[in-house]
Structures are given as structure tokens and as C-alpha cells.
Amino acid sequence: MQSATTTAAGPEHAGAAPAAAARLRRFWRRHPAWAAAAIFAVLSVLLVGQGLLPGRTLSGSDTVLSATPWASARPADVHGLGTNFELADPAYVFEPFLQYTRSQLPSAPLWNPYVMAGRPLLADGQSAVFSPFSVPSYVLPFWKSLAVVAMLKLFLAAFGAFVLARMLGMRFGGALLSGVVFAFGTFFVVWLAWPLTSVYAFIPWTLALIELVVRRPGPLAGAGLAAVLGLQFLGGHPESSFHLVFVACVWFVFRALLARRRSGLGYSSLIRPAVVLAAAGVAGAGLAAIALAPFLEFVLHSGDLARRAHTAAGYWPRKYLGALFLHDYWGRPTQLDLQAFMQVRGWYAGAATLMLAAVALIRRRSAERIAIVVFAAFCVCMIIGIPPVFGFVSGLPGFSATHNERLLIYVLLSLGLLAGWGLDDLCAARPLATISRRTVLGACAAIVLIPVAWLVIAGTLDLGELWRGLRIAWGFEHPPLPAPGAAPSGAVVGMVRDSSLLIWLPLAGLAFALIWLRLRPGSSALGVSAFVASMVLLVALDLFRANMGFNPAIPVRNATPPVTGAIRYLQSRRPQRFIGVSTAQFSQPLPSDLAMNFGLYDARGYDFPVEKRFDALWRRSVAPGVGDFTQPEEFAAATPAAVQALDLLSVSDLVLGPVQASKLPPTAPGLRVAYRGPDAVVYANDRALPRVFLVDRQRTVGSDAAALAAVTAPGFDGRGVAVTERPLAGVPQTGGVPAGPSAAGSASLRSDGAERVVIDATAARRSLLVLTDTSYPGWSVSVDGHQASLERVDYLLRGVVVAPGRHTVVFSYSPASFRIGWILSLISLLAILAAAVVGRRARRRGRGSASPA
């Protein structure tokens, strides 16, 4: 009976599968966008979905465990500097910011009291409080949310590139390939954990909507463009937003002029698209005003803009162009890194991508293709500093203050679009002529052989290490690691170089073979469907191999560093601040920004921009000699001059690693060892100012420069006198430096919130209450419930004059920039929604009037 049942059901089941497959193919032909979305979703999950596995998280935060105070007890399964040490920025900065914002919800976190003596949080360039990519980290389990965010970025970027390519006339296969190259190309993937990709994901959507504005300028297209522009402004990386706006304007001019020429209309036909574009730009900026307004205020009160504007823009070494072919030529941070920072080598877009891009230029040189090539060449000039383009453009406003090397993302998009066109060309019904066929195959063969010639000419091809190189390339072995502090041997370098070539050759060879099979004449040629599927699959496999390990899924237990003895000691010292002493020989103990997770107040910080006076004090005394494009506030010395400046910021403790403390102990007088353990050594600084105190004498100077000179002069003691830049009525003046602290009274913190600080003070006489937090617009103060005048004292601190007696003093942060910003955002949101509704109704009416009677 069992056999009969099986036999009877066999034909029915045998026909069910092909029928279902046929229905699926029909659905995908009718709905290609859904098909592309499904493919991109699957690829996104395959690349980073391992972060959703039980007990895992998509993070490189195990690199933290190699720093003081965790290195001495680092888990056995964490080797070296962690799974990928190049993910230090997300671990040290972005993840703590997300966790802090999450802890403050539903209130918007306007101020960060934990770094740099307090600074705006919403107004910074990296916290991305309102980015759509931050939302999963607010509502999902935090460590699982990181994989969801990465998948959303990949999917949105890939699908956006697909939509853009379709709007440019590509077939399904070409558009699909464009999406794979853009989102899964190395440059996008290595920056996946940074806020840069929160902007990059919207690049193709912006260009696609500009294309729609050029074709059908109206409220619906304008509303869509405004929404996308607003979302990318909220992404948390102003430099990338600046580049996107520049590229959007260039793209609009090109597409509008090309459309006018092809239509034969006059220049007046450009007026309406230009108006829609301008309105969309204003509405998009207005939508993001809740973050942009505080950021612009912060920039105006920072030293970053002026300093960067007068600093020569940087560029990357031209040798990294070789990463177009050999992505592992310099090793990789997950194995053996011969040269750090994979981000500057993220040129790789796939072997087949380069060949198909060449096909696109050989097969047809349309205005779009030539323009894409010219723009990509412009970006390359900016990335590697080719004159005269680099010299001219880098001197322009905006470009002079940004890292223009990151225009590489547009090279990746350009290669993806060209490769999509090339794939479509090879799928055209009309066969190529014999001469064109030979030209295409010759160009593809040259691309295959370029890396071989490069290694031979450079003398870096080591034939003796080919077998070991093959095992590294496709056996996924790790090359032998050198001893700590030692350079890798020549044999090991040869293995790495050989492995990079042995990764390239089979993938490039397969791509060449597929193109050759497709170009074969007659019935022996590879069919269109098989060719497209094979090419897309090959590019995806190539890019997955190139990107392997850059976004690791580590055990959750290694993602959160534990509380050590040194951290418990520092917590006992709150609300005083601390710093980690770092030098050229030793890295940062308890890295800046990470202390937020432990409720510690760190005088250091890594965040942009930096308040002008805080930056000037730090550069002058704490970390002098740091370059203009580098933020010195993450570094701190322990020299007498540095410690005197840190006294002003209530830095009562200095943290060093045990080895560092034994070899280079602090040289400043007045420090004593307060904690010594296997995790760290902490020196107490008894001269540090308390977070809040009273002083009854002032010394008025004439300018901010004079105030900086006064507070950094040898022997200055803020407990004896307050430096003011305008006379404060009723507080006695003194011309010199008082011998000791004043007897003005006492003050203590009752509560120390982010945006509200409450102080109990008892003044013996009319005095100045000083809070050693950064003075910044938006802070106000009240004394016993009555508004008082907030004074800037000691160059950068907050102060208020109090009369004799007991008082309750409240400092509150409520910046006008935030109020203006959220009002503008609300108005812009309503305007965009209204435009979308009007545009939708107009579109329906247009369809109805076009229908036959």
C-alpha cells in the first residue's frame, strides 16, 4: 500500500514543482522590482545576517578588550586586537552614542555631559539621533539591532541603485548588477558600521528622484526628493551630505541639459524642473532642521571650520589604485594587515564589473556613459590628488574642509552603472561584429592580466610561496603572524601577495570565460538568462569573498567590556572627571567616549565639531602639536602644563596602563598613585578644581586670548580667583594671583543631569559660583527660581554671581536652535505630505482623463 500510494502521488508531485516555478517566473517578469528586492534582501541577510544568530552580534567591539583596563583579563577567544581592529570607531564612538541616546528616550538627548566637559549631542556630526537607521537600535535588543541596521543599509542602497539603473533604461539584469556592485562593493561594506553609509544608502535614490523631477516636474516628484534629502541629512555625516548635494546638483544640470537637447525645447523648459529641485532642497533641509539647525550653530561656535578651511586637503596614495584588482594585496585586518585601514583600499568592485564596464564603453559611447566616465575620473583625481583638478577643487568652499577621498563611493556607483550597461549590451539581440567581438575579448583579457604584470614588474610575485598563497586564498588559512612588534618576513609578505593574485585569477578567468561563451556565434553561445544569472552570481561571489570578515559576528559576551577595579574606583570619584594618558608608544586607556557606558565623566572625547575654546585649551596645553585634520581631544599628556589645564576641568584622576605606568610615569608634580591593579594604574590629582565651587575674587582681562593665557599661566589656581572677560558687579577685583583659595563659601551638586544641573550653595559674601562645565549657547541659569545672568568664566566655564546666603542654583539647557529646528521640521514635514497628496491626486486625474471613454 505504501508503494502504491507513493507511485500514485508521484506524477502529481512531479508536476507541482515545475508549475510553481513557472508561476514564480511569471510573477517576477511582471513585477521585476519585487524580484530585485527579494534578491537584494537575500544577499543582505547572507552577508551580515550572522549577527542575528543566538549569542552573536554584528560588531567589532571585542577590539575594546585589548585596551586598558581590560587587556589583562582578555578572554581566551579574543586574539590580538580583536576580530577586526579597524572597527574601533564604531566600538568606541558610534555604539556608545546609540546606547546613550537609547537610554535617554523618549526625551531627545540634547547634551552629552560625559565627554569634553560637556558638549551638544544632537548637534554633533555623528550621533545621528534622528536617522532612520538609528531607529532599530532604539526599539530592538541593542546587540541584535546592529545586524538589522546593516541589512537595511545594504538593501536600501542596492535597491536604490537598481531603481536608478532602471530609470536610465537598463534591463532587469543590468540594473540588478548595478545594485549588487554599489551596495556590496568593498567601499560600502567596509564603512557599513559608520554613519557614512547612512548617507550613502540614499545616493541612488536622490539621483533617481532628480531624474523624475527632470522628466515630470511636479509636487509628487518634489515631495519624494525632499523626503530623501531630509533623511540623508539626518544620517549623521555632514561631509558625506555635502558631497551628495554637490553630486545631485551636477546630476541635475547634466540630465536637464541633455533632456532639453533631446526634446528640442528652449531653455525655458528648464525653469519648472529647477524650481521643483530648489523647493525640494529647501524642504529637505527643513525636514532635517531638527538636527541641522543645532549642527550649524555648533559649527559657528567651533574651531573646526576655520581651521580646516586653511589646511591643505588630503588625498590617498596612488598605489591603492591597485586595489581595483587585488583587494588583499596589502592584507586584511581580519588576518594579517600589511598596511592598516582597509577603508583607504576599498576600491574593489569585482573582476567581472571591470570587464563589463569596458564592454559598455566599447559597445556604445552614449552621452550618459561618457558623462559617467568623466565624473568617475573627476572623483579619482580628487581621491588620489591628481593636478590640476585636485588643486583647484580642493580650494573651493566645502571641499577645502572635507575628506574628499570618500568620493570613492561615486566611483563604485559609476562602475556599477557602466557594468550594468555592459551586461545589457552583451544580452542585446543583435550580435557583435567580429572586430567588436575581438576588441571586447582583448580588453577583457588585458584586465585579467594587469595584476599579473603589476606583480611581475614590482617584483612582488613570489613563485616559491604559491602553494601557501593558494591555501590562504581559497583554504582560508591565516598567514603566519609575526612576533609582537616585529614586521612580517619577506616569505610571509610573499604569501599574502600571491594569495591576492590567486583570488583574482580564477574569478577574473570565470568572468572572461562567461563573456567569451556569450560572444560565441550561433547556437553555441550562452543564452541570455543563463548569462545574466551567471554574471550576477559571479559578481556577488567575488564581492562576498572580498568582503569576508570585515563585519564580524562576535559572541555577545565579548561585546560588552566588564567593570574592572579601576572603573569601580573612577565611579567612586564621580562627579569629578578623569582622563586616560596616551602617548605615541601607548594607546588610550579606557578610550574616550566609551566611558559613557560606565557613567564616567571623561575630559577627553572624540566627536565633531569641537567647541572653539575647549579645542584651543586642549591644543595649547593638553595635546599640543596635533595636526589640524586630527582631533587632539582623544589624546592627553601628563606634563605639568597639561595637568594644570586639566585642573581647570576638574580632572581628578589620570589612568595609565600598568606597563605604561612602569615605563613612563607622569612627570607633573602633585600626583599620587590612588589605585594600582593588574588592569590599570590611576594617579589622583588633588589640585583639580571641584565640579562646583564659590570664589569671591575676579581678574578681568580684555579678550578671550588674554583669558586663555591667564588660565594656562604657571601658578594659576581657579579656586583663588576667577578670570572674567567683563567686570562682574560686586565681585572684588584682584590684579595678581591670590595666595590660596577663597573663603567665599561652599557649593555642592544636588543633581547632575544632562540638561539640568541643580546646585546647593551657601555664600559668605557676594561671590561667583563656578561650574566646571563648558559654557555654550542655550544654557541658562536661575538662582532661587529667578533668572540670572550666565557668565563665562575662566575662559570656557559657566558661572553666576550669587548674593550672601543659601541658594538653589539651576543650570538648564534649552537651545533656541533646537526649538527653531523642530518647528521647521514639522512645517516641512506637513508641506511635503501636502505636496505628495496634491501630486498623487493630480496623477490620478491625469490617468482618468487619459482613459478611453
Secondary structure, 3 states (H helix, E strand, C coil): CHHHHHHHHHHHHHHHHHHHHHHHHHHHHHCHHHHHHHHHHHHHHHHHHHHHCCCEEECCHHHHHHCCCCHHHCCCCCCCCCCCHHHHHHHHHHHHHHHHHHHHCCCCCCEECCECCCEECCCCCCCCCCCCCCHHHHHCCHHHHHHHHHHHHHHHHHHHHHHHHHHCCCCHHHHHHHHHHHHHCHHHHHCCCCCHHHHHCCHHHHHHHHHHHHHCCCHHHHHHHHHHHHHHHCCCCHHHHHHHHHHHHHHHHHHHHHHHHHHCCCHHHHHHHHHHHHHHHHHHHHHCHHHHHHHHHHHHCECHHHHHHCCCCCCCCHHHHHHHCCCCCCECCCCCECCCCHHHHCCCCCHHHHHHHHHHHHHCCCHHHHHHHHHHHHHHHHHHCCCCHHHHHCCCCCHHHCCHHHHHHHHHHHHHHHHHHHHHHHCCCCCCCHHHHHHHHHHHHHHHHHHHHHHHHHCCCCHHHHHHHHHHHHCCCCCCCCCCCCCCCHHHHHHHHHHHHHHHHHHHHHHHHHHHHHHCCHHHCCCHHHHHHHHHHHHHHHHHHHCCCCCCEEEHHHCCCCCCHHHHHHHHCCCCEEEECCCCCCCCCCCCCHHHHHCCEECCCCCCCCEHHHHHHHHHHHCCCCCCCCCHHHCCCCCHHHHHHHHHCCEEEEEECHHHHHHCCCCCCCEEEEEECCCCEEEEECCCCCCEEEECCEEECCCHHHHHHHHHCCCCCCCCCEEECCCCCCCCECCCCCCCCCCCEEEEEEEECCCEEEEEEEECCCEEEEEEEECCCCEEEEECCEEECCEEECCCEEEEEECCEEEEEEEEECCHHHHHHHHHHHHHHHHHHHHHHHHHHHHHHHHHHHCCC
